[in-house]
Amino acid sequence: MDIFRKTPMAQKKSYLQRRLGLAELIFLGVGSIVGTGIFTITGVGAAEYAGPAITISIIVAAICVTMSALFFAEFSSRLPHSGGVYRYLYTVFGEYPAWIAGWFMIIEFAGAISTAASGWGEYLKAFLRTFGISIPTALSGPFNPDKGTYIDIIPVILLLFVTALVVLGVQTVLRFNSVLVIFKLAVLLIFIALGLTAINTDNWSHFAPYGFGQIYGGKVGIMAGASLMFFAFLGFESISMAADETKEPEKKIPQGIFFSIGLTTLLYVLVTLVLTGTVHYTKLNTADVVPFVLRSIGFPLVGNFVSIVVILTLVTVCISMMFALSRVIYNISCDGLLPEQFQELTPKSKVPKKATIFVGLVTMFMSGFLQLEILALLVNIVTLAYLILLAFGILKLRKDYGEPKEGEFRTPWVPFLPIVSIVVCLSLMTQCKAITWYGFIISFVLGSLIYFGYGYRHSKLKAENKD
């Protein structure tokens, strides 16, 4: 049983259209990253994990993400083909490790889409409550009969709209996405500007109330906060999924990744400093934390305005990640590891229609029935797992194929940097709760069963090797 058969280093033929430039990639990356993490998770992280030191947690998470981004950049420069980590590992490690990475990517993006949709729903419900409007209890939360909730209907409706939008075509959806990203960034700048006028340094007097935490196995503290805030950076890898639709992908993909991460890190640091500097960290555990702070410091109308804009612009996370996930499934399907129906493209715009619709249905279920925190933590741990595989992958890439050629991106300090990345990712994984690890183990077993039950037998590389 050859589960480590490899695809060649040469780029595969693509049937998608190359239309995207650097600007579209940056908007795609920022649209994926800046979402529920900054508008919701930052408040939870400050209140329950790290206090005002959540800013340090964000910097730790950003360092971890940036190291992985360097590996993405070299792979995407040397192998500029859509599919991200799945495609890269198929080349250096073989089919089964690539499938596991691809499976984790599917869980990551599906969970992130669902979480963003749930966060969007929480903002909308909080905004409606300010006008005395409430959603019926049975339709206002994930499945929990003890609380009288059976489905969170609002994110389901949102994802129905997003699915229809993504099916329309690449340029249409990314233009719409870019407009919303501009609005989202404008709102954050307004928040930062107003918040700076109301900073009370006494709120920072006990800067790290939960301490540093533990390098391995911590539950609270800066490191535990970093594990949670790692979620806030997820989405940068969506840029690599657009390689088949990008002009000069070997140059534009690395540039898009670094611009996106740099911009969002700066925003996250400024926003969390304002959050914890204006309102005591113990009061920040609220779903609509940015409007809540604005109302708390005397800007209720601006808070309501921000709620409206956030409600509109959180859609960008769902759009960007649904775009990326449908391409992951399309690529895996092209290799035979998922049903060939997911390869079907729309005649005119060349969008993987059935893959997109499938993603829409799965994420509607997840956002409608599953808890937000469980989704966020599961997304974190599977992402950290495949980033560890990516770090090992860059070591194998150098061993098997040598140094990058002139004009290709070169990750510095190999093998030191990949080893540090592995250690940091493992540290962040151990901060996760036991229930998250149970979910991770179940996910791994389920993914393996799918591969051995379907993927291995239908692999196109297996058929080619027989011929």
KAMOFEN-V919616 format. One record per residue. N is the residue number from 1. RES is the residue in one letter. OMEGA is omega as a letter, one per 40 degrees, with the letter a starting at -180 (* if undefined). Layout:
n/res/omega
N/RES/OMEGA
N/RES/OMEGA
//
This chain:
n/res/omega
1/M/a
2/D/a
3/I/a
4/F/i
5/R/a
6/K/i
7/T/a
8/P/a
9/M/a
10/A/a
11/Q/i
12/K/i
13/K/i
14/S/i
15/Y/i
16/L/a
17/Q/a
18/R/a
19/R/a
20/L/i
21/G/a
22/L/a
23/A/i
24/E/i
25/L/i
26/I/i
27/F/i
28/L/a
29/G/i
30/V/i
31/G/i
32/S/a
33/I/a
34/V/a
35/G/a
36/T/a
37/G/a
38/I/a
39/F/a
40/T/a
41/I/i
42/T/i
43/G/i
44/V/a
45/G/i
46/A/a
47/A/a
48/E/a
49/Y/a
50/A/a
51/G/i
52/P/i
53/A/i
54/I/i
55/T/i
56/I/i
57/S/a
58/I/i
59/I/i
60/V/i
61/A/a
62/A/i
63/I/i
64/C/a
65/V/a
66/T/i
67/M/i
68/S/i
69/A/i
70/L/i
71/F/i
72/F/a
73/A/i
74/E/i
75/F/a
76/S/i
77/S/a
78/R/a
79/L/a
80/P/a
81/H/a
82/S/i
83/G/i
84/G/a
85/V/i
86/Y/a
87/R/a
88/Y/a
89/L/i
90/Y/a
91/T/a
92/V/a
93/F/a
94/G/a
95/E/a
96/Y/i
97/P/i
98/A/i
99/W/i
100/I/i
101/A/i
102/G/i
103/W/i
104/F/i
105/M/i
106/I/i
107/I/a
108/E/a
109/F/i
110/A/i
111/G/a
112/A/i
113/I/a
114/S/i
115/T/i
116/A/i
117/A/i
118/S/i
119/G/i
120/W/i
121/G/i
122/E/i
123/Y/a
124/L/i
125/K/i
126/A/i
127/F/i
128/L/i
129/R/i
130/T/i
131/F/i
132/G/a
133/I/a
134/S/i
135/I/i
136/P/a
137/T/a
138/A/a
139/L/a
140/S/a
141/G/i
142/P/a
143/F/i
144/N/a
145/P/i
146/D/i
147/K/i
148/G/i
149/T/a
150/Y/i
151/I/i
152/D/a
153/I/a
154/I/i
155/P/i
156/V/i
157/I/i
158/L/a
159/L/i
160/L/i
161/F/a
162/V/i
163/T/i
164/A/a
165/L/a
166/V/i
167/V/a
168/L/a
169/G/a
170/V/a
171/Q/i
172/T/a
173/V/a
174/L/i
175/R/i
176/F/i
177/N/a
178/S/i
179/V/a
180/L/i
181/V/i
182/I/i
183/F/a
184/K/i
185/L/i
186/A/i
187/V/i
188/L/i
189/L/i
190/I/i
191/F/a
192/I/a
193/A/i
194/L/a
195/G/a
196/L/i
197/T/a
198/A/a
199/I/i
200/N/a
201/T/i
202/D/i
203/N/i
204/W/a
205/S/i
206/H/a
207/F/a
208/A/a
209/P/a
210/Y/i
211/G/i
212/F/a
213/G/a
214/Q/i
215/I/i
216/Y/i
217/G/a
218/G/i
219/K/i
220/V/a
221/G/a
222/I/a
223/M/i
224/A/i
225/G/i
226/A/i
227/S/i
228/L/a
229/M/i
230/F/i
231/F/a
232/A/a
233/F/a
234/L/a
235/G/i
236/F/a
237/E/i
238/S/i
239/I/a
240/S/i
241/M/a
242/A/a
243/A/a
244/D/a
245/E/a
246/T/i
247/K/a
248/E/a
249/P/a
250/E/i
251/K/a
252/K/a
253/I/i
254/P/i
255/Q/a
256/G/i
257/I/a
258/F/i
259/F/a
260/S/a
261/I/a
262/G/a
263/L/a
264/T/i
265/T/i
266/L/i
267/L/a
268/Y/i
269/V/a
270/L/a
271/V/a
272/T/i
273/L/i
274/V/i
275/L/a
276/T/i
277/G/a
278/T/a
279/V/a
280/H/a
281/Y/a
282/T/a
283/K/a
284/L/a
285/N/a
286/T/a
287/A/a
288/D/a
289/V/a
290/V/i
291/P/i
292/F/i
293/V/i
294/L/i
295/R/a
296/S/a
297/I/i
298/G/i
299/F/a
300/P/a
301/L/i
302/V/i
303/G/i
304/N/i
305/F/i
306/V/i
307/S/a
308/I/a
309/V/i
310/V/i
311/I/i
312/L/a
313/T/i
314/L/i
315/V/a
316/T/i
317/V/i
318/C/a
319/I/a
320/S/a
321/M/i
322/M/i
323/F/a
324/A/a
325/L/i
326/S/i
327/R/i
328/V/a
329/I/i
330/Y/a
331/N/i
332/I/i
333/S/i
334/C/i
335/D/i
336/G/a
337/L/i
338/L/a
339/P/a
340/E/i
341/Q/a
342/F/i
343/Q/a
344/E/i
345/L/i
346/T/a
347/P/a
348/K/a
349/S/i
350/K/i
351/V/i
352/P/a
353/K/a
354/K/i
355/A/a
356/T/i
357/I/i
358/F/i
359/V/i
360/G/a
361/L/a
362/V/a
363/T/i
364/M/i
365/F/a
366/M/a
367/S/a
368/G/a
369/F/a
370/L/a
371/Q/a
372/L/a
373/E/i
374/I/i
375/L/a
376/A/a
377/L/i
378/L/i
379/V/a
380/N/a
381/I/i
382/V/i
383/T/i
384/L/i
385/A/a
386/Y/i
387/L/i
388/I/i
389/L/i
390/L/i
391/A/i
392/F/a
393/G/a
394/I/i
395/L/i
396/K/i
397/L/i
398/R/a
399/K/a
400/D/a
401/Y/i
402/G/a
403/E/i
404/P/i
405/K/i
406/E/a
407/G/i
408/E/a
409/F/a
410/R/i
411/T/i
412/P/i
413/W/i
414/V/e
415/P/a
416/F/a
417/L/i
418/P/i
419/I/i
420/V/i
421/S/i
422/I/a
423/V/a
424/V/i
425/C/i
426/L/i
427/S/a
428/L/i
429/M/a
430/T/i
431/Q/a
432/C/a
433/K/a
434/A/a
435/I/i
436/T/i
437/W/i
438/Y/i
439/G/i
440/F/a
441/I/i
442/I/i
443/S/a
444/F/a
445/V/a
446/L/i
447/G/i
448/S/i
449/L/i
450/I/a
451/Y/a
452/F/i
453/G/a
454/Y/a
455/G/a
456/Y/a
457/R/a
458/H/a
459/S/i
460/K/i
461/L/i
462/K/i
463/A/i
464/E/a
465/N/i
466/K/a
467/D/*
//
